[in-house]
Amino acid sequence: MIAHVRGKIEEKFGSNGIIVDVNGVGYELMVPATDFEACNLGEEKKFYTYHQVRENVEELYGFSSLTAKRIFELLISVQGVGPKAGIAIMSLAEAEEVRNAIANADTAFIAKAAGVGKKSAERVIVDLKDKVGIPSHYGATEAKKENIGEEPDEALDALIALGFPLKEATAALEKVAKDLPVEERIKLALKNR
């Protein structure tokens, strides 16, 4: 299994395809639109990857944060939601906004994704609402394209890397101020647990 890829962005193609050169080996990744637009040719980036193997094809899906990868894995665990639909949902906004939309049961937001209908969006909400943690804010979610390239929450990524499920990591960070240094946020979140 390929856990992550770090290298130079060599090519961008289509609406979400990139090739990352890692010491002379090019890895083709499908990434959410938010990550695709934040990539610049020649820039070095790290992507957490999901490696899908089927009978006649292998595909790599890349995400700029571990949180985004975990949300994607939850999405594709829903019956009828494959990796292409998962990437389409993740392309709607930053990972936190997608997580928040699921937590708020915002079916209309999820249904905006290409290839995802109302019934699939409802299934996503029913299956994942209790798995993604509490909402960070309430109300309808807007696809915020101005946040493209915004840094992911490093404290949330660190807690997930330590083995916390997304829901528990989100709940632990809920009462911790976001303006504190990452290390302090992690310490406080572990105490809140």
C-alpha positions as CSV (number, residue, x, y, z in Angstrom):
1,M,0.0,0.0,0.0
2,I,1.3,3.5,-0.9
3,A,0.6,5.7,2.2
4,H,1.9,9.0,0.8
5,V,3.8,10.5,-2.0
6,R,6.1,13.5,-1.8
7,G,7.6,15.0,-4.9
8,K,7.6,17.7,-7.5
9,I,4.4,18.4,-9.5
10,E,5.3,17.6,-13.1
11,E,2.0,17.8,-14.9
12,K,-1.6,18.7,-14.4
13,F,-4.3,17.3,-16.7
14,G,-8.1,17.2,-16.9
15,S,-9.9,18.7,-13.9
16,N,-8.2,16.7,-11.2
17,G,-5.2,14.7,-12.5
18,I,-1.6,15.4,-11.5
19,I,1.7,13.6,-12.0
20,V,4.1,13.8,-9.0
21,D,7.7,13.0,-9.8
22,V,9.3,11.2,-6.9
23,N,13.0,10.7,-7.6
24,G,12.4,10.0,-11.3
25,V,9.3,8.0,-10.9
26,G,6.0,9.7,-11.9
27,Y,2.9,8.8,-9.8
28,E,-0.4,9.7,-11.4
29,L,-2.9,10.9,-8.8
30,M,-6.5,12.0,-8.9
31,V,-7.0,14.8,-6.4
32,P,-10.0,16.9,-5.3
33,A,-10.5,20.2,-7.2
34,T,-9.4,22.1,-4.1
35,D,-6.0,20.4,-4.1
36,F,-5.7,20.5,-7.9
37,E,-6.1,24.3,-8.0
38,A,-3.6,24.7,-5.2
39,C,-0.9,22.8,-7.1
40,N,1.7,24.7,-9.1
41,L,3.9,23.0,-11.7
42,G,7.5,22.5,-10.3
43,E,6.3,22.8,-6.7
44,E,7.1,20.1,-4.2
45,K,4.1,18.7,-2.4
46,K,3.1,15.8,-0.2
47,F,-0.1,13.9,-0.7
48,Y,-1.7,11.2,1.5
49,T,-2.8,8.5,-0.9
50,Y,-5.6,6.0,-1.2
51,H,-4.6,3.1,-3.5
52,Q,-7.5,1.4,-5.2
53,V,-6.9,-2.0,-6.9
54,R,-9.5,-3.5,-9.1
55,E,-9.4,-6.4,-11.6
56,N,-7.9,-4.5,-14.5
57,V,-6.8,-1.1,-13.1
58,E,-4.9,0.5,-10.2
59,E,-5.6,4.1,-9.3
60,L,-4.1,6.5,-6.7
61,Y,-6.1,9.2,-5.1
62,G,-4.2,12.0,-3.3
63,F,-5.1,14.4,-0.6
64,S,-3.2,17.3,1.0
65,S,-4.3,16.3,4.5
66,L,-4.8,13.1,6.4
67,T,-8.2,14.4,7.5
68,A,-9.3,14.7,3.8
69,K,-8.1,11.1,3.1
70,R,-10.0,9.8,6.1
71,I,-13.2,11.6,5.0
72,F,-12.7,10.2,1.5
73,E,-12.3,6.6,3.0
74,L,-15.6,7.1,4.9
75,L,-17.3,8.3,1.8
76,I,-16.3,5.3,-0.3
77,S,-17.4,3.0,2.5
78,V,-21.0,4.1,1.7
79,Q,-22.8,1.7,-0.6
80,G,-23.1,3.2,-4.1
81,V,-20.3,5.8,-3.6
82,G,-17.2,4.9,-5.4
83,P,-13.8,6.7,-5.6
84,K,-14.9,9.0,-8.4
85,A,-18.0,10.1,-6.5
86,G,-15.9,10.4,-3.4
87,I,-13.5,12.7,-5.2
88,A,-16.4,14.7,-6.6
89,I,-17.8,15.2,-3.1
90,M,-14.4,16.2,-1.7
91,S,-14.0,18.6,-4.6
92,L,-17.0,20.7,-3.4
93,A,-15.0,22.5,-0.7
94,E,-12.1,22.0,1.8
95,A,-12.3,18.8,3.9
96,E,-13.6,20.5,7.0
97,E,-16.5,22.0,5.1
98,V,-17.4,18.6,3.6
99,R,-17.2,17.0,7.1
100,N,-19.3,19.8,8.5
101,A,-21.9,19.4,5.7
102,I,-22.2,15.7,6.6
103,A,-22.4,16.5,10.3
104,N,-25.2,19.0,9.7
105,A,-27.0,16.6,7.4
106,D,-26.8,19.0,4.5
107,T,-28.0,16.7,1.7
108,A,-28.3,19.6,-0.8
109,F,-24.6,20.4,-0.5
110,I,-23.5,16.7,-1.0
111,A,-25.9,16.3,-3.9
112,K,-24.1,19.2,-5.8
113,A,-21.2,16.8,-6.5
114,A,-21.0,15.6,-10.1
115,G,-22.5,12.1,-10.4
116,V,-24.1,12.2,-6.9
117,G,-27.8,12.3,-6.8
118,K,-30.2,13.0,-4.0
119,K,-30.6,9.4,-2.9
120,S,-26.8,8.9,-2.8
121,A,-26.4,12.1,-0.8
122,E,-29.1,11.0,1.6
123,R,-27.3,7.6,2.0
124,V,-24.0,9.4,2.7
125,I,-25.7,11.5,5.4
126,V,-27.4,8.5,7.0
127,D,-24.3,6.3,7.0
128,L,-21.7,8.9,8.1
129,K,-23.5,11.5,10.2
130,D,-22.5,9.7,13.4
131,K,-19.0,9.0,12.2
132,V,-17.7,12.4,11.3
133,G,-18.0,14.2,14.7
134,I,-20.0,17.2,15.7
135,P,-20.5,20.2,13.3
136,S,-17.9,23.0,13.6
137,H,-20.7,25.4,12.7
138,Y,-24.4,25.1,12.0
139,G,-26.5,25.8,8.9
140,A,-26.2,25.2,5.2
141,T,-22.7,24.7,3.9
142,E,-21.5,26.9,1.0
143,A,-18.8,25.7,-1.4
144,K,-16.1,28.2,-0.5
145,K,-13.7,28.4,-3.4
146,E,-11.8,31.3,-1.8
147,N,-10.4,28.9,0.8
148,I,-8.5,26.9,-1.8
149,G,-4.9,26.4,-0.7
150,E,-5.8,27.1,2.9
151,E,-3.7,25.1,5.3
152,P,-5.3,21.9,6.8
153,D,-5.7,21.7,10.5
154,E,-2.4,20.1,11.6
155,A,-3.7,19.3,15.1
156,L,-6.6,17.3,13.7
157,D,-4.2,15.5,11.3
158,A,-1.8,14.7,14.2
159,L,-4.6,13.2,16.3
160,I,-5.7,11.1,13.4
161,A,-2.1,10.0,12.8
162,L,-2.0,9.0,16.5
163,G,-4.9,6.6,15.8
164,F,-7.9,8.7,16.9
165,P,-11.1,8.1,14.8
166,L,-12.2,11.3,13.0
167,K,-15.2,11.8,15.2
168,E,-13.1,11.5,18.5
169,A,-10.4,13.8,17.1
170,T,-12.9,16.4,16.2
171,A,-14.6,16.2,19.5
172,A,-11.3,16.5,21.4
173,L,-10.4,19.7,19.5
174,E,-13.8,21.3,19.8
175,K,-13.1,23.1,23.1
176,V,-9.5,24.1,22.2
177,A,-8.8,27.6,20.8
178,K,-7.7,27.5,17.2
179,D,-5.2,30.3,17.6
180,L,-2.9,28.3,19.9
181,P,0.2,26.7,18.5
182,V,-0.3,23.2,17.0
183,E,1.6,21.4,19.8
184,E,-0.4,23.2,22.5
185,R,-3.7,22.3,20.8
186,I,-2.7,18.6,20.6
187,K,-1.8,18.6,24.3
188,L,-5.1,20.2,25.3
189,A,-7.1,17.9,23.1
190,L,-5.5,14.9,24.7
191,K,-6.3,16.3,28.1
192,N,-10.0,16.9,27.0
193,R,-10.3,13.3,25.9
